[in-house]
Amino acid sequence: MLNIVLFGPPGAGKGTQSERLIQKYGLTHLSTGDIFRANIKGETDLGVLAKSFMDQGSLVPDDVTINMLKNEVLKQENPKGFIFDGFPRTNAQAKALDEFLETQNTTIALMLALDVEENELKERLLKRAEFSGRPDDANPKIIQHRINVYLKETMPVKSYYENQNKFISINGLGSVDDISEKLFEALDNIK
Ligand code: ADP
C-alpha cells in the first residue's frame, strides 16, 4: 500500500491536487472535511456535531475525527493506498493514525505539504466562497480563525513527519499542472 498525507493550510489546494494524485496512482481519497460535509448534508448525528465546530472554523474534537477516519479506512476493500487530505491536523491525530496503520500492517510513506502564504490563502478562500457555498469560506473572521488554528494546532504535525524523515514541502503557487508535476516527482522518487 502507498499511503500519503497531503498537508497544507486551508485553501492551499489539497482537494484539487488530491484529484490528480488519485487519477495517477489509483489511491483512495479520504478528506475528513468532505466526509464531515457529507454527514452535515445527510443530517446525521456526526454531521450535527461537526457543523457546530466547522461553522466557527474550529477543529472537530480529536476522538470524533479519529474514530470516523478509522471507520472510513476499514470500509475499503483491498485498497491500493490512501491519500489523507485534511488529516492528521493535530499531533494526537498523527499519533493515532500511526498506531492504527500499524494494526493494518501498513504505514505513511510521505507527507507532501503545499506551501502557500497567508494573503494568497485568504484571497483564494473568499473566491471559493462564491461557488463552494461553504459558510466557513464566506466570512473573513472565520477564515482568519482557521488560519490561526492551522498555525497553532496543525503546523506541529509537520515536525512529527520531519522527525520520521517523511516530510516534503512543495511550493503551492503556480499552475495546477506544474504543482501536480512536482508532487508526482516527489512521489515517484520514494516508490
Ligand atoms: P480546509 O482545508 O479548506 O480548511 P477542510 O474541508 O479540510 O477545508 O476542513 C474544513 C473543516 O472541517 C475544518 O475547519 C474543521 O472544522 C473540520 N475538519 C476537517 N478535518 C479535520 C480534522 N482532521 N480534525 C478536526 N477537524 C477537521
py3Dmol code that shows the C-alpha trace and the ligand (Angstrom):
import py3Dmol

protein = """\
ATOM      1  CA  MET A   1       0.000   0.000   0.000  1.00  0.00           C
ATOM      2  CA  LEU A   2       1.052   3.554  -0.653  1.00  0.00           C
ATOM      3  CA  ASN A   3      -0.284   5.986   1.936  1.00  0.00           C
ATOM      4  CA  ILE A   4       0.272   9.707   1.648  1.00  0.00           C
ATOM      5  CA  VAL A   5      -0.689  12.659   3.800  1.00  0.00           C
ATOM      6  CA  LEU A   6      -1.431  15.797   1.828  1.00  0.00           C
ATOM      7  CA  PHE A   7      -0.775  18.707   4.122  1.00  0.00           C
ATOM      8  CA  GLY A   8      -1.225  22.454   3.987  1.00  0.00           C
ATOM      9  CA  PRO A   9      -3.261  25.368   5.245  1.00  0.00           C
ATOM     10  CA  PRO A  10      -6.915  25.960   4.290  1.00  0.00           C
ATOM     11  CA  GLY A  11      -7.027  26.981   0.643  1.00  0.00           C
ATOM     12  CA  ALA A  12      -3.614  25.548  -0.267  1.00  0.00           C
ATOM     13  CA  GLY A  13      -5.097  23.328  -2.980  1.00  0.00           C
ATOM     14  CA  LYS A  14      -5.193  19.965  -1.211  1.00  0.00           C
ATOM     15  CA  GLY A  15      -8.541  18.957  -2.708  1.00  0.00           C
ATOM     16  CA  THR A  16      -7.560  19.912  -6.259  1.00  0.00           C
ATOM     17  CA  GLN A  17      -4.232  18.097  -6.095  1.00  0.00           C
ATOM     18  CA  SER A  18      -5.788  15.049  -4.422  1.00  0.00           C
ATOM     19  CA  GLU A  19      -7.883  14.512  -7.534  1.00  0.00           C
ATOM     20  CA  ARG A  20      -4.733  14.454  -9.674  1.00  0.00           C
ATOM     21  CA  LEU A  21      -2.989  12.039  -7.349  1.00  0.00           C
ATOM     22  CA  ILE A  22      -5.948   9.643  -7.212  1.00  0.00           C
ATOM     23  CA  GLN A  23      -6.116   9.549 -11.002  1.00  0.00           C
ATOM     24  CA  LYS A  24      -2.436   8.823 -11.418  1.00  0.00           C
ATOM     25  CA  TYR A  25      -1.853   6.387  -8.587  1.00  0.00           C
ATOM     26  CA  GLY A  26      -5.276   4.781  -8.102  1.00  0.00           C
ATOM     27  CA  LEU A  27      -5.399   5.702  -4.432  1.00  0.00           C
ATOM     28  CA  THR A  28      -8.448   6.136  -2.220  1.00  0.00           C
ATOM     29  CA  HIS A  29      -9.079   9.750  -1.270  1.00  0.00           C
ATOM     30  CA  LEU A  30     -10.111  10.363   2.321  1.00  0.00           C
ATOM     31  CA  SER A  31     -10.854  14.020   3.023  1.00  0.00           C
ATOM     32  CA  THR A  32     -12.074  14.481   6.566  1.00  0.00           C
ATOM     33  CA  GLY A  33     -13.640  17.839   5.600  1.00  0.00           C
ATOM     34  CA  ASP A  34     -15.573  16.216   2.715  1.00  0.00           C
ATOM     35  CA  ILE A  35     -16.746  13.366   4.939  1.00  0.00           C
ATOM     36  CA  PHE A  36     -17.945  15.797   7.606  1.00  0.00           C
ATOM     37  CA  ARG A  37     -19.748  17.874   4.954  1.00  0.00           C
ATOM     38  CA  ALA A  38     -21.462  14.735   3.595  1.00  0.00           C
ATOM     39  CA  ASN A  39     -22.634  13.992   7.151  1.00  0.00           C
ATOM     40  CA  ILE A  40     -23.922  17.543   7.551  1.00  0.00           C
ATOM     41  CA  LYS A  41     -25.865  17.158   4.305  1.00  0.00           C
ATOM     42  CA  GLY A  42     -27.256  13.802   5.453  1.00  0.00           C
ATOM     43  CA  GLU A  43     -28.179  15.327   8.819  1.00  0.00           C
ATOM     44  CA  THR A  44     -26.501  12.527  10.766  1.00  0.00           C
ATOM     45  CA  ASP A  45     -25.598  12.899  14.461  1.00  0.00           C
ATOM     46  CA  LEU A  46     -21.955  13.208  13.426  1.00  0.00           C
ATOM     47  CA  GLY A  47     -22.918  15.934  10.949  1.00  0.00           C
ATOM     48  CA  VAL A  48     -24.795  17.948  13.565  1.00  0.00           C
ATOM     49  CA  LEU A  49     -21.831  17.747  15.918  1.00  0.00           C
ATOM     50  CA  ALA A  50     -19.233  18.535  13.228  1.00  0.00           C
ATOM     51  CA  LYS A  51     -21.213  21.509  11.933  1.00  0.00           C
ATOM     52  CA  SER A  52     -21.091  23.279  15.282  1.00  0.00           C
ATOM     53  CA  PHE A  53     -17.276  23.298  15.080  1.00  0.00           C
ATOM     54  CA  MET A  54     -16.823  23.740  11.344  1.00  0.00           C
ATOM     55  CA  ASP A  55     -19.052  26.791  11.024  1.00  0.00           C
ATOM     56  CA  GLN A  56     -16.835  28.505  13.606  1.00  0.00           C
ATOM     57  CA  GLY A  57     -13.658  27.431  11.823  1.00  0.00           C
ATOM     58  CA  SER A  58     -12.578  25.315  14.800  1.00  0.00           C
ATOM     59  CA  LEU A  59     -11.414  21.722  14.707  1.00  0.00           C
ATOM     60  CA  VAL A  60     -13.813  18.870  15.324  1.00  0.00           C
ATOM     61  CA  PRO A  61     -12.623  17.067  18.505  1.00  0.00           C
ATOM     62  CA  ASP A  62      -9.835  14.523  18.011  1.00  0.00           C
ATOM     63  CA  ASP A  63     -11.683  11.458  19.331  1.00  0.00           C
ATOM     64  CA  VAL A  64     -14.633  12.015  16.967  1.00  0.00           C
ATOM     65  CA  THR A  65     -12.377  12.685  13.977  1.00  0.00           C
ATOM     66  CA  ILE A  66     -10.048   9.754  14.639  1.00  0.00           C
ATOM     67  CA  ASN A  67     -12.913   7.273  15.030  1.00  0.00           C
ATOM     68  CA  MET A  68     -14.549   8.453  11.860  1.00  0.00           C
ATOM     69  CA  LEU A  69     -11.300   8.190   9.917  1.00  0.00           C
ATOM     70  CA  LYS A  70     -10.618   4.653  11.136  1.00  0.00           C
ATOM     71  CA  ASN A  71     -14.101   3.555  10.089  1.00  0.00           C
ATOM     72  CA  GLU A  72     -13.614   5.029   6.629  1.00  0.00           C
ATOM     73  CA  VAL A  73     -10.310   3.194   6.173  1.00  0.00           C
ATOM     74  CA  LEU A  74     -11.856  -0.102   7.310  1.00  0.00           C
ATOM     75  CA  LYS A  75     -14.753   0.324   4.851  1.00  0.00           C
ATOM     76  CA  GLN A  76     -12.445  -0.029   1.839  1.00  0.00           C
ATOM     77  CA  GLU A  77     -11.940  -3.436   0.292  1.00  0.00           C
ATOM     78  CA  ASN A  78      -8.411  -4.117  -0.942  1.00  0.00           C
ATOM     79  CA  PRO A  79      -7.298  -0.502  -1.126  1.00  0.00           C
ATOM     80  CA  LYS A  80      -4.100   0.277  -3.071  1.00  0.00           C
ATOM     81  CA  GLY A  81      -3.418   3.012  -0.583  1.00  0.00           C
ATOM     82  CA  PHE A  82      -4.827   6.250   0.756  1.00  0.00           C
ATOM     83  CA  ILE A  83      -4.452   9.966   0.319  1.00  0.00           C
ATOM     84  CA  PHE A  84      -5.282  11.524   3.638  1.00  0.00           C
ATOM     85  CA  ASP A  85      -6.434  15.072   2.933  1.00  0.00           C
ATOM     86  CA  GLY A  86      -7.050  17.337   5.927  1.00  0.00           C
ATOM     87  CA  PHE A  87      -5.945  14.612   8.320  1.00  0.00           C
ATOM     88  CA  PRO A  88      -3.984  14.451  10.591  1.00  0.00           C
ATOM     89  CA  ARG A  89      -4.477  18.032  11.770  1.00  0.00           C
ATOM     90  CA  THR A  90      -3.110  17.626  15.306  1.00  0.00           C
ATOM     91  CA  ASN A  91      -0.211  15.661  16.786  1.00  0.00           C
ATOM     92  CA  ALA A  92      -2.714  13.449  18.621  1.00  0.00           C
ATOM     93  CA  GLN A  93      -4.312  12.570  15.270  1.00  0.00           C
ATOM     94  CA  ALA A  94      -0.907  11.851  13.717  1.00  0.00           C
ATOM     95  CA  LYS A  95      -0.003   9.502  16.548  1.00  0.00           C
ATOM     96  CA  ALA A  96      -3.383   7.753  16.413  1.00  0.00           C
ATOM     97  CA  LEU A  97      -3.014   7.324  12.649  1.00  0.00           C
ATOM     98  CA  ASP A  98       0.422   5.711  13.013  1.00  0.00           C
ATOM     99  CA  GLU A  99      -0.841   3.320  15.671  1.00  0.00           C
ATOM    100  CA  PHE A 100      -3.898   2.425  13.633  1.00  0.00           C
ATOM    101  CA  LEU A 101      -1.980   1.872  10.384  1.00  0.00           C
ATOM    102  CA  GLU A 102       0.385  -0.408  12.260  1.00  0.00           C
ATOM    103  CA  THR A 103      -2.565  -2.627  13.185  1.00  0.00           C
ATOM    104  CA  GLN A 104      -3.313  -2.770   9.446  1.00  0.00           C
ATOM    105  CA  ASN A 105       0.324  -3.696   8.688  1.00  0.00           C
ATOM    106  CA  THR A 106       0.975  -0.523   6.773  1.00  0.00           C
ATOM    107  CA  THR A 107       2.395   2.942   7.300  1.00  0.00           C
ATOM    108  CA  ILE A 108       2.561   6.517   5.975  1.00  0.00           C
ATOM    109  CA  ALA A 109       5.115   6.742   3.173  1.00  0.00           C
ATOM    110  CA  LEU A 110       5.222  10.504   2.864  1.00  0.00           C
ATOM    111  CA  MET A 111       3.724  13.795   3.910  1.00  0.00           C
ATOM    112  CA  LEU A 112       3.512  16.192   0.974  1.00  0.00           C
ATOM    113  CA  ALA A 113       2.965  19.780   2.072  1.00  0.00           C
ATOM    114  CA  LEU A 114       1.666  22.577  -0.124  1.00  0.00           C
ATOM    115  CA  ASP A 115       3.256  25.842   0.875  1.00  0.00           C
ATOM    116  CA  VAL A 116       1.172  28.986   0.254  1.00  0.00           C
ATOM    117  CA  GLU A 117       1.448  32.341   2.000  1.00  0.00           C
ATOM    118  CA  GLU A 118      -1.348  33.756   4.118  1.00  0.00           C
ATOM    119  CA  ASN A 119      -2.630  36.606   1.920  1.00  0.00           C
ATOM    120  CA  GLU A 120      -2.941  34.305  -1.074  1.00  0.00           C
ATOM    121  CA  LEU A 121      -4.886  31.802   1.053  1.00  0.00           C
ATOM    122  CA  LYS A 122      -7.367  34.447   2.160  1.00  0.00           C
ATOM    123  CA  GLU A 123      -7.949  35.576  -1.425  1.00  0.00           C
ATOM    124  CA  ARG A 124      -8.439  32.012  -2.617  1.00  0.00           C
ATOM    125  CA  LEU A 125     -10.913  31.130   0.142  1.00  0.00           C
ATOM    126  CA  LEU A 126     -13.051  34.224  -0.401  1.00  0.00           C
ATOM    127  CA  LYS A 127     -13.105  33.453  -4.121  1.00  0.00           C
ATOM    128  CA  ARG A 128     -14.019  29.825  -3.413  1.00  0.00           C
ATOM    129  CA  ALA A 129     -16.910  31.028  -1.221  1.00  0.00           C
ATOM    130  CA  GLU A 130     -18.597  32.378  -4.364  1.00  0.00           C
ATOM    131  CA  PHE A 131     -19.284  28.838  -5.557  1.00  0.00           C
ATOM    132  CA  SER A 132     -18.481  26.474  -2.646  1.00  0.00           C
ATOM    133  CA  GLY A 133     -21.481  27.506  -0.557  1.00  0.00           C
ATOM    134  CA  ARG A 134     -19.269  26.833   2.490  1.00  0.00           C
ATOM    135  CA  PRO A 135     -20.152  29.139   5.391  1.00  0.00           C
ATOM    136  CA  ASP A 136     -16.567  28.851   6.676  1.00  0.00           C
ATOM    137  CA  ASP A 137     -15.237  30.306   3.382  1.00  0.00           C
ATOM    138  CA  ALA A 138     -17.527  33.326   3.261  1.00  0.00           C
ATOM    139  CA  ASN A 139     -16.521  35.182   6.415  1.00  0.00           C
ATOM    140  CA  PRO A 140     -13.053  36.819   6.705  1.00  0.00           C
ATOM    141  CA  LYS A 141     -13.108  36.480  10.506  1.00  0.00           C
ATOM    142  CA  ILE A 142     -13.737  32.731  10.290  1.00  0.00           C
ATOM    143  CA  ILE A 143     -11.036  32.411   7.632  1.00  0.00           C
ATOM    144  CA  GLN A 144      -8.576  34.163   9.937  1.00  0.00           C
ATOM    145  CA  HIS A 145      -9.557  31.834  12.766  1.00  0.00           C
ATOM    146  CA  ARG A 146      -8.989  28.765  10.541  1.00  0.00           C
ATOM    147  CA  ILE A 147      -5.542  30.066   9.626  1.00  0.00           C
ATOM    148  CA  ASN A 148      -4.743  30.715  13.304  1.00  0.00           C
ATOM    149  CA  VAL A 149      -5.892  27.210  14.242  1.00  0.00           C
ATOM    150  CA  TYR A 150      -3.727  25.855  11.446  1.00  0.00           C
ATOM    151  CA  LEU A 151      -0.655  27.733  12.702  1.00  0.00           C
ATOM    152  CA  LYS A 152      -1.165  26.732  16.318  1.00  0.00           C
ATOM    153  CA  GLU A 153      -2.528  23.191  16.189  1.00  0.00           C
ATOM    154  CA  THR A 154      -1.726  21.812  12.760  1.00  0.00           C
ATOM    155  CA  MET A 155       1.757  23.184  11.967  1.00  0.00           C
ATOM    156  CA  PRO A 156       3.361  20.977  14.669  1.00  0.00           C
ATOM    157  CA  VAL A 157       2.269  17.918  12.686  1.00  0.00           C
ATOM    158  CA  LYS A 158       4.916  18.876  10.141  1.00  0.00           C
ATOM    159  CA  SER A 159       7.690  18.195  12.695  1.00  0.00           C
ATOM    160  CA  TYR A 160       6.076  14.889  13.552  1.00  0.00           C
ATOM    161  CA  TYR A 161       6.736  13.674   9.989  1.00  0.00           C
ATOM    162  CA  GLU A 162      10.032  15.559   9.636  1.00  0.00           C
ATOM    163  CA  ASN A 163      11.314  13.557  12.595  1.00  0.00           C
ATOM    164  CA  GLN A 164      10.466  10.397  10.663  1.00  0.00           C
ATOM    165  CA  ASN A 165      12.169  11.750   7.507  1.00  0.00           C
ATOM    166  CA  LYS A 166       8.869  11.661   5.698  1.00  0.00           C
ATOM    167  CA  PHE A 167       8.279  15.353   5.009  1.00  0.00           C
ATOM    168  CA  ILE A 168       8.489  17.122   1.646  1.00  0.00           C
ATOM    169  CA  SER A 169       7.336  20.688   1.064  1.00  0.00           C
ATOM    170  CA  ILE A 170       6.249  21.935  -2.347  1.00  0.00           C
ATOM    171  CA  ASN A 171       5.576  25.484  -3.471  1.00  0.00           C
ATOM    172  CA  GLY A 172       1.786  25.737  -3.815  1.00  0.00           C
ATOM    173  CA  LEU A 173       1.925  28.844  -6.022  1.00  0.00           C
ATOM    174  CA  GLY A 174       1.750  28.340  -9.762  1.00  0.00           C
ATOM    175  CA  SER A 175      -0.392  26.446 -12.224  1.00  0.00           C
ATOM    176  CA  VAL A 176      -2.326  23.391 -11.042  1.00  0.00           C
ATOM    177  CA  ASP A 177      -0.443  21.284 -13.627  1.00  0.00           C
ATOM    178  CA  ASP A 178       3.002  22.463 -12.528  1.00  0.00           C
ATOM    179  CA  ILE A 179       2.220  21.722  -8.902  1.00  0.00           C
ATOM    180  CA  SER A 180       0.881  18.251  -9.817  1.00  0.00           C
ATOM    181  CA  GLU A 181       4.112  17.533 -11.688  1.00  0.00           C
ATOM    182  CA  LYS A 182       6.164  18.418  -8.622  1.00  0.00           C
ATOM    183  CA  LEU A 183       4.005  16.177  -6.433  1.00  0.00           C
ATOM    184  CA  PHE A 184       4.315  13.281  -8.907  1.00  0.00           C
ATOM    185  CA  GLU A 185       8.080  13.725  -8.976  1.00  0.00           C
ATOM    186  CA  ALA A 186       8.314  13.654  -5.165  1.00  0.00           C
ATOM    187  CA  LEU A 187       6.186  10.516  -5.016  1.00  0.00           C
ATOM    188  CA  ASP A 188       7.947   8.695  -7.834  1.00  0.00           C
ATOM    189  CA  ASN A 189      11.217   9.260  -6.025  1.00  0.00           C
ATOM    190  CA  ILE A 190      10.132   7.275  -2.991  1.00  0.00           C
ATOM    191  CA  LYS A 191       8.367   4.458  -4.844  1.00  0.00           C
TER     192      LYS A 191
END
"""
ligand_1 = """\
27
ADP
P -9.839 23.487 4.546
O -8.561 22.738 4.320
O -10.152 24.458 3.451
O -9.948 24.097 5.912
P -11.385 21.055 5.063
O -12.514 20.591 4.250
O -10.153 20.220 5.113
O -11.062 22.501 4.466
O -11.848 21.314 6.583
C -12.992 22.049 6.898
C -13.287 21.968 8.384
O -13.578 20.616 8.745
C -12.148 22.368 9.333
O -12.096 23.760 9.546
C -12.545 21.595 10.610
O -13.595 22.241 11.288
C -13.104 20.306 10.050
N -12.053 19.270 9.931
C -11.581 18.731 8.775
N -10.606 17.837 9.023
C -10.441 17.814 10.369
C -9.561 17.119 11.247
N -8.641 16.255 10.789
N -9.673 17.349 12.582
C -10.581 18.204 13.072
N -11.425 18.905 12.296
C -11.368 18.722 10.957
"""
view = py3Dmol.view(width=600, height=400)
view.addModel(protein, "pdb")
view.setStyle({"model": 0}, {"cartoon": {"style": "trace"}})
view.addModel(ligand_1, "xyz")
view.setStyle({"model": 1}, {"stick": {}})
view.zoomTo()
view.show()
